[in-house]
Amino acid sequence: MKFVVNLSHQFGSAVKEIRETKGLRQTDVARQVGMLPKTISALENRPATVKIESLMKLLSALEYEIILAPKPKQDAFGFNELID
């Protein structure tokens, strides 16, 4: 499953969906990465308030990574052009 994230709240929603799809509770993930469940909750609900290190630990536990890519350009009709 891939997610396009442009805003911090989209990131939180994506992380929550990944966790739930894997059948994990916040407490399960928190225990796995050595964090408090409230930190996992903050990552999902208020991601702008969390340290990037915590974010990276959580993504690793969920077997995800961040890939930085240029935004696709839009053509005259508003459609995204494909970028390799």
C-alpha positions as CSV (number, residue, x, y, z in Angstrom):
1,M,0.0,0.0,0.0
2,K,1.4,3.4,-1.0
3,F,0.4,6.8,0.4
4,V,1.0,10.3,-0.9
5,V,1.5,12.6,2.0
6,N,1.6,16.4,1.6
7,L,0.4,17.5,5.0
8,S,1.2,16.3,8.5
9,H,-2.3,15.2,9.3
10,Q,-2.3,13.0,6.2
11,F,0.8,11.3,7.6
12,G,-1.0,10.5,10.8
13,S,-4.0,9.1,9.0
14,A,-1.7,7.0,6.8
15,V,0.2,5.6,9.8
16,K,-3.0,4.7,11.6
17,E,-4.4,2.9,8.5
18,I,-1.2,0.9,8.1
19,R,-1.2,-0.1,11.7
20,E,-4.9,-1.1,11.7
21,T,-4.4,-3.0,8.4
22,K,-1.7,-5.0,10.1
23,G,-4.1,-5.8,13.0
24,L,-1.9,-4.0,15.5
25,R,-3.0,-1.9,18.5
26,Q,-1.2,1.2,19.5
27,T,0.0,-0.6,22.6
28,D,1.4,-3.4,20.4
29,V,3.5,-1.0,18.3
30,A,4.5,1.0,21.3
31,R,5.9,-2.1,23.0
32,Q,7.7,-3.2,19.8
33,V,9.6,0.2,19.4
34,G,10.0,1.0,23.1
35,M,7.6,4.0,23.2
36,L,4.6,4.9,25.3
37,P,1.2,4.3,23.7
38,K,0.5,8.0,24.0
39,T,3.5,8.7,21.7
40,I,1.9,6.4,19.0
41,S,-1.4,8.2,19.5
42,A,0.4,11.6,19.1
43,L,2.1,10.3,15.9
44,E,-1.4,9.4,14.5
45,N,-3.4,12.3,15.7
46,R,-0.9,15.2,16.1
47,P,2.1,14.2,14.0
48,A,3.5,17.8,13.8
49,T,4.2,17.6,17.6
50,V,6.4,14.5,17.5
51,K,10.1,14.1,17.0
52,I,11.3,12.7,13.6
53,E,13.3,10.0,15.4
54,S,10.0,8.6,16.9
55,L,8.4,8.8,13.5
56,M,11.3,6.8,11.9
57,K,11.1,4.1,14.7
58,L,7.4,3.7,14.1
59,L,7.7,3.5,10.3
60,S,10.5,0.9,10.8
61,A,8.3,-1.2,13.1
62,L,5.5,-1.1,10.5
63,E,8.0,-2.1,7.8
64,Y,7.6,1.2,5.9
65,E,10.1,3.9,4.8
66,I,10.0,7.5,3.6
67,I,10.8,8.1,-0.1
68,L,11.3,11.7,-1.1
69,A,10.2,12.3,-4.7
70,P,9.4,15.4,-6.8
71,K,5.7,16.3,-7.0
72,P,4.2,15.5,-10.3
73,K,3.6,18.4,-12.6
74,Q,0.1,19.0,-13.9
75,D,-0.8,19.3,-17.5
76,A,-3.2,21.9,-19.0
77,F,-6.2,19.7,-18.0
78,G,-5.1,19.4,-14.3
79,F,-3.9,15.8,-14.7
80,N,-0.6,14.8,-13.1
81,E,2.2,13.9,-15.5
82,L,4.1,10.8,-14.7
83,I,7.6,11.2,-13.3
84,D,10.0,8.3,-13.2
